[in-house]
Amino acid sequence: MSAPNSPHDLLPLLDRLSHRGLRWLWRSRLRDAVNDCARPAILILLAGALFVLTLALSHAWLGTYLPRFWLLVALTFCLPVVFVGMRVMAALRDHPTREEALAIYDERLGLKDRLRTADAFLRQAEPTPFVQAAVADALPSAIRAEEKELYWSWGAMPLGSRAFWGPLLAVLCLLGASFLPSPEASDLAGRAPDEVPGVAPVA
């Protein structure tokens, strides 16, 4: 395919650049949404695990009602996942525009809004000589932009070591809750063998 060399080639170039810019914006918004809600999600996980541990301690010491343990564990891990999912969907609900996608290249390459301006001018029904000159001026910039790759990465998690210690502490709380004895077991352990139903006394 021959290199673009006329203003008529600019629109297909801008189409390709906008598609690449849109993909970059989608991924960036996803990354930012996950990073923004990571800290609250870990706090929700910890709060859920501590709540389960409190229920288990209350059940062991006071004999209060304790729902099925597997259900409590499932809810503890599901709540932060649902929270992250809702925040991500809310962040991605606002679709990036073609103008925003081209603005990425304008800003990264220092093009002084050439691509956005030319894209707007190309959609005019009757281009003036000034518009034609602006479009011709934007063509080399668009060619240079297509040769550049937009750098993108997940980057470092803002939580640091808390991203590891938070879930680990939650798991330890749940493990501790699972090993607490039930009131029935404690009561049976403190009774003599002849007082336990179904257990014959040793002669």
Order of alpha helices (4+ residues) and beta strands (2+ residues): alpha-alpha-alpha-alpha-alpha-alpha-alpha
